[in-house]
Amino acid sequence: MTTTDPFPTSLLDDEDVRVLLLENIHADGADFLRGKGFQVETRDGALSEDELIEAIQGVHLLGIRSTTYVTDKVLAAAPDLLAIGAFCIGTNQIDLAATSKRGIAVFNAPYSNTRSVVELAIAEIISLARRLHEKSTDMHNGVWNKSAAGSHEVRGRTLGIVGYGNIGSQLSVIAEALGFKVVFFDIDDKLALGNAQRCSTIEELLQISDVVTLHVDGRPGNAGLFGADEMAQMKPRALFLNLSRGIAVDTAALRSHIESGHIAGAALDVFPVEPKRQGDPFESDLRGLPNVILTPHVGGSTEEAQQDIGRFVASKLRSYASFGGTSLSVNMPEINLPVDSTKHRLALVHRNAPGVLATINGLLGEHEVNIEAQSLSTRGEIGYVLTDVSAEIGPDVLKELASLPETVRLRQLT
Ligand SMILES: NC(=O)c1ccc[n+]([C@@H]2O[C@H](COP(=O)([O-])OP(=O)(O)OC[C@H]3O[C@@H](n4cnc5c(N)ncnc54)[C@H](O)[C@@H]3O)[C@@H](O)[C@H]2O)c1
């Protein structure tokens, strides 16, 4: 395996692949990559731009979490970098346009913590229905308030899920097992799981749900999705949860609906403005309200999720470095050509222009290189083609391929 810099004349063996993992990524990630023969360096903290530029020299695979920023300046100073693993969900900390331009693949872990969010939502729904948080606070204050008033079972109640994606749909299945009738609203066509029923409008869902829970994504149109109008349409004494995006909810409106008693309780894990660092003060309209559970954006934060993220992203990095696989990449066209150890593989990232495949194949044909398998995919301005051939490709052919005006990056993998 080699990069286009200067020209791909020698293979880079797995033992020569250098990996830098920052920000205390779960040890399973490093163990997995070491098990594949890669050289792995780990560091606990995040790095500043200058520190990263220094640390990234000679590094082929970089692993970060949410506080290391990978800017165009960093990428420009990292000619050997093949891929970045964001060992988290978000990728805002990476200049994705710049990675695509340079043919650097980015991977993240979009599903690893979904079960953790679902379990917290279930715990909070039951806690709110039984007013557990309030009763526990009373007890800590020395108050023995043994009463059934305002405490309910969830069995037979209607749960309204807004956003039926990875999290919303898992929640649907578990909530039904608890005896909930589940209804949902999603702007996309989604398959209803179990006995869940689709609502054709959010208004319909609000009018019939005893519990409303938001699991929408962060698209710009979702800012202010849930305000005074939506709250007013909820059933009296219904419960409300948001573990998705802070910007989706008008917290001042929620406060007034809780104070008026129209909404009987709420659980919020995400906020329009969240403290940047551990220990920074937390300000919100929702502080100090009864039967309101506030948690510091920990819906997906479990040791199980961290472990899963570690393994998942490490396996994506390995697959890309060794075999060129890009399935679930954040920025690259998705290709997963089956690995055949008897073949030699070329991975070429190119500008998405007409005729590139014909040029590559014409060039290989001229040099009597027989193509055994090939897959091409494009995404925006970038194209990616994996080509398996029966014999190792000579340096002259590689040099010609690397010199094509459309070539962004070329690697010979095996
Ligand atoms: N609290 C946490 O720690 C935590 C952890 C993980 C994920 N999340 C957040 O949870 C949310 C859901 O995650 P996911 O993995 O299920 O995402 P997803 O992309 O799989 O699902 C989101 C769903 O919401 C739907 N949707 C978007 N806007 C909508 C709208 N206005 N009305 C109705 N439906 C709408 C989409 O069509 C999609 O089906 C995301 O915002 C994610 O960032 C929070």
The ligand as an SDF file (V2000), in Angstrom:
LIG
                    3D

 44 48  0  0  0  0  0  0  0  0999 V2000
  -28.5470   12.5160   23.7630 N   0  0  0  0  0  0  0  0  0  0  0  0
  -27.5030   11.9190   23.2320 C   0  0  0  0  0  0  0  0  0  0  0  0
  -26.4830   11.7190   23.8500 O   0  0  0  0  0  0  0  0  0  0  0  0
  -27.6190   11.4460   21.8110 C   0  0  0  0  0  0  0  0  0  0  0  0
  -26.8900   10.3230   21.4050 C   0  0  0  0  0  0  0  0  0  0  0  0
  -27.0480    9.8640   20.1060 C   0  0  0  0  0  0  0  0  0  0  0  0
  -27.8700   10.5460   19.2250 C   0  0  0  0  0  0  0  0  0  0  0  0
  -28.5170   11.6620   19.6270 N   0  0  0  0  0  0  0  0  0  0  0  0
  -29.4000   12.4150   18.7150 C   0  0  0  0  0  0  0  0  0  0  0  0
  -30.6250   11.7120   18.5770 O   0  0  0  0  0  0  0  0  0  0  0  0
  -31.2170   12.0690   17.3350 C   0  0  0  0  0  0  0  0  0  0  0  0
  -31.7140   10.8330   16.6300 C   0  0  0  0  0  0  0  0  0  0  0  0
  -30.6230    9.9770   16.3380 O   0  0  0  0  0  0  0  0  0  0  0  0
  -30.8080    8.7960   15.2840 P   0  0  0  0  0  0  0  0  0  0  0  0
  -29.5240    8.0270   15.2500 O   0  0  0  0  0  0  0  0  0  0  0  0
  -32.0720    8.0760   15.5310 O   0  0  0  0  0  0  0  0  0  0  0  0
  -30.9330    9.6650   13.9400 O   0  0  0  0  0  0  0  0  0  0  0  0
  -31.5840    9.2240   12.5520 P   0  0  0  0  0  0  0  0  0  0  0  0
  -31.0160   10.1040   11.5370 O   0  0  0  0  0  0  0  0  0  0  0  0
  -31.4570    7.7370   12.3780 O   0  0  0  0  0  0  0  0  0  0  0  0
  -33.1450    9.5470   12.7430 O   0  0  0  0  0  0  0  0  0  0  0  0
  -33.6860   10.8260   12.7400 C   0  0  0  0  0  0  0  0  0  0  0  0
  -35.0810   10.7120   12.1940 C   0  0  0  0  0  0  0  0  0  0  0  0
  -35.7670   11.9370   12.3970 O   0  0  0  0  0  0  0  0  0  0  0  0
  -36.5390   12.1750   11.2330 C   0  0  0  0  0  0  0  0  0  0  0  0
  -36.8700   13.5980   11.2160 N   0  0  0  0  0  0  0  0  0  0  0  0
  -36.0420   14.6560   10.9950 C   0  0  0  0  0  0  0  0  0  0  0  0
  -36.6880   15.8160   11.1380 N   0  0  0  0  0  0  0  0  0  0  0  0
  -37.9580   15.5000   11.4650 C   0  0  0  0  0  0  0  0  0  0  0  0
  -39.0940   16.2710   11.7650 C   0  0  0  0  0  0  0  0  0  0  0  0
  -39.0460   17.6080   11.7560 N   0  0  0  0  0  0  0  0  0  0  0  0
  -40.2440   15.6240   12.0500 N   0  0  0  0  0  0  0  0  0  0  0  0
  -40.2830   14.2670   12.0580 C   0  0  0  0  0  0  0  0  0  0  0  0
  -39.2400   13.4800   11.7850 N   0  0  0  0  0  0  0  0  0  0  0  0
  -38.0860   14.1010   11.5120 C   0  0  0  0  0  0  0  0  0  0  0  0
  -35.6910   11.7070   10.0970 C   0  0  0  0  0  0  0  0  0  0  0  0
  -36.4380   11.4790    8.9310 O   0  0  0  0  0  0  0  0  0  0  0  0
  -35.1120   10.4230   10.6920 C   0  0  0  0  0  0  0  0  0  0  0  0
  -35.9430    9.3070   10.4480 O   0  0  0  0  0  0  0  0  0  0  0  0
  -30.1520   12.8370   16.5560 C   0  0  0  0  0  0  0  0  0  0  0  0
  -30.4220   14.2030   16.6220 O   0  0  0  0  0  0  0  0  0  0  0  0
  -28.8850   12.4990   17.3060 C   0  0  0  0  0  0  0  0  0  0  0  0
  -27.9090   13.5190   17.1730 O   0  0  0  0  0  0  0  0  0  0  0  0
  -28.4280   12.1120   20.9100 C   0  0  0  0  0  0  0  0  0  0  0  0
  1  2  1  0
  2  3  2  0
  2  4  1  0
  4  5  1  0
  4 44  2  0
  5  6  2  0
  6  7  1  0
  7  8  2  0
  8  9  1  0
  8 44  1  0
  9 10  1  0
  9 42  1  0
 10 11  1  0
 11 12  1  0
 11 40  1  0
 12 13  1  0
 13 14  1  0
 14 15  2  0
 14 16  1  0
 14 17  1  0
 17 18  1  0
 18 19  2  0
 18 20  1  0
 18 21  1  0
 21 22  1  0
 22 23  1  0
 23 24  1  0
 23 38  1  0
 24 25  1  0
 25 26  1  0
 25 36  1  0
 26 27  1  0
 26 35  1  0
 27 28  2  0
 28 29  1  0
 29 30  1  0
 29 35  2  0
 30 31  1  0
 30 32  2  0
 32 33  1  0
 33 34  2  0
 34 35  1  0
 36 37  1  0
 36 38  1  0
 38 39  1  0
 40 41  1  0
 40 42  1  0
 42 43  1  0
M  CHG  2   8   1  16  -1
M  END
$$$$
